[in-house]
Amino acid sequence: MIKRELARDAELTPLAVPIGRRRDVAFAQAPLAESKLAGKAIAESVTLNDVVLAIVAGGLRTWLEHGSGPTAGIRVKVPVSLHGSGEEEAVAANRDSYFFVDLPVAEPDPAKRVLAISRETRERKLGHDAETLYHLGRHPVLAHWAMSPRVFTFNVSNVRGPADDVYVCGARVSEFYSLAEIAQRHALRVAVISAAGRLSFGLCSDRDAVRDLELLTDGLRRSRDELLALAA
């Protein structure tokens, strides 16, 4: 497990730079129900999070192929909540972990990208990687090691939003977006939230490291459409 998670196998990309003060943000959406159906059309074991990561992988493929870096050796950090539904909120808030997933960015086939990601995430869940990293992460040396851009390229989070409609001043909220701050030498972060029947992608980047964030976002939308077509 340690080698699988913490090996320095990630290739260095233009994201592996000291970040500055300037940011760019961009947004994209995917229909929630159709995204779930697209995953199940590929394999019953595919989860919504697998679909999210596959959409991101396809978008990154577009960006990297336009001269922004290698399309192999791209790894993402995936936050994982370890708390159970019966835990008290104060305890649950401190039981957050993560694991790392290799994105098959070089794979042109969207279904094969989903299957490759699904195999990886299933392996990490069966191996209880997030639980082990949660305990190991208390050691400052390991925590520092795990932040290397040779361990992971950038962070992709996927959070379940409110299941019921949300109203503000009597008006139903139709769109939710989340943005998360980037880290040193990880100049891109993708935050996804599922709510209001949609998967909403919020991208935050260092403006100088990612000069064409809209290209990445357009690639993400094309990747989304490729996957949704599989369930049509």
N, C-alpha and C positions, 0 to 999 in steps of 0.2 A: 504493500500500500504506500509506504513512504516513497519508494522510487516512482510509482505511478503518479503520485500527486506532486512531489517536490523536486523531481529531476529538472535540471535546467535545460529543457529541450526546446523552449520557445525561441524562435528566430527574432532577432532585433528588427523592429520596424520603425517608421518615422514617428510612432507614438512613444518610443522609448527615449524621451528627451525631458530635460528639466522644464517644468511648466511655468508659464508667465502669468500675468494678471488678466489677460484678455480671454474672453470666452465666446464661442459660437454655440447656438442651440438650434435644433431642428426637430420636427415632429412627423410622425407617420402613424397610420392606423391599419388594423386588419379586423374584419368581422369575427367576433369571438366564436360563435357557433360553427361557422363555416371553417374556421381554423382547426377546431377540434375534429370536425368531420374529415378534413383533409389528412390529418394525422392518422386517424383510424382507417382511412381508405388505403394507406400504405401498409400499416400493420396494427393489430389490435393493441400491441404493447406500447405503441407510441403515445407519449404524454403531450399535454399542451406545452409544457416547458421545452420538450424536444422540438416542437414546431417553432417556438419562439427562437431558439438557438439556430435552427436551420434557416429561418428568415434572415437573421443577422449574418450568418455565414454567407448567404447568397449576396447580401448587400455589400459585405466586406470584399467579396470576390470582385465585384464591379470596381470598387475603389482601388484595390491593390493592382488590378490588371491595367489600370491607367497610369502605371508608373509609380505607385505609392509604396511599393515594397514587395516582399516575397508572399506567395500564396500558400506556402507550406510552413509548418511550425507555428501556427497561430493558436494560442490557448487563451481561454477566457476563464475568469474567476466567477463562479456561480454561488451567490449567497444562499444559505440553507437555514431554515428555522428548525430548531431541534425540539422546541417545547411541544407538549401535548395539550389537547383541548382542556384538560382538567387542571392544568397548572395555574397558579396564581399569576396575575399580570406582572407583579414585581419580579418574580422568578423568571417568567417566560421571556421578559425583555432582555435578559442576560444570556439566553441560550441560543445565540446565533452563531452559525459557523459557515462553512463554504466547502466546495471542492472545485477542481480544475477540469476543464473539458477541452480536448483538442477539436478545433473546428475544421471540418474537411473542406476548406475554402477552395482548394484546387479541383474539387469534384464538380463537373458541370451538370450532372443529373440531380434535380432537386429531391427526388425520392431517395436516391442513394445517400444524399447528404443527411436526410432525416434518419435513415436507418443506421448510418454510422454514428450519429449523435446519440440515438436511442440505445445502441449497444454500450456506448461509453457511460451514459448516465445510469443505466441499469447496473453495470459493473460496479460503479461507485456506491450505489445504494446498497447492493448486496454485500459489499465489503465494508459498509458502515464507515466510509472514508470521512464524512463530515463529522461524525462523533469523535473519531480519532484525532482529527485536526483541531477540534474544539479543545481537547485536553492538551495536545502538544502545543497549541498556540499560546498557552500561558507562559511559555518559555521565551524570553525576549530575543534570544539568538535565532530561534526558529521563526518567530514572527517577522524578524528582519529579513531572513532568508526568503520567506514566502512572498515578500513584496518585490522581489527582483523581476525586471522585465524579461529575464531569461526563464522565469517560472511561469509567468502569465503575461498576456499582451494587454488586455483590458477587462473591465468588469461588466457583466450583464446580469441585471437583477430582474426578477419577474414576481410581482406581488399581486395577490388577489385583492381587488377592491371591494366596495360594498355590494352585496348581492341584490339589495333592493334599490329602487329608485331614490335618488337624493334630490331634495328641493331646497332652493335658496330664494327666500322672499316670494314663495308660491310658484316659482318657475322650476321645472324639472331640469336638472343638470344633464346635458347630453354628451359631454366629453370630459374625460379626466386625463390629465397628463402628470407625469412625475419627472423631476430632474434631480440628478445626484452629482455631487462635485467629483472632479477627477483627482487623481493622485500624481505625485511626482513620478515621472518616467512611465506614466500610463495616461496618455493625453486624450483619451476618449472614454466615455462611460455611457452605457445604454441602460435606461431604466424603463421597465415595462410594467403597466398596471392594467388589469382586466376589470372593467366596470362599464355600466351602461351598454352592455352588449358588444363591447369593442375591446380589442387589444390595442392599447395606446403606447407608442414608442416615443420616449423622450431622449434625444441625443445631446450630450454636452461634450464639448471638446475645447482644447487649447487652440485659439484662433491661428496662431503661427505654425503649430505642428500640423493641423488639419485645415489647409487653406481651401478645400473644396468639400465641405461637409454636405452640401446639397447633392453632390455626385454620390456620396455614400448613401444619403437618404433616398435618392431616386433608385439606386441599386437595391435598397431594402424593399421598396415598393414593387419593383419588378420581381424580386425574389418571392414576395408575398403572392403576387399574381400567379407565378409559376406553380406554387404549392396549392393555391385554391383551385386551380384548373384541374388538379388531380382528383378532386372530389366532385367536379361538375358533372 
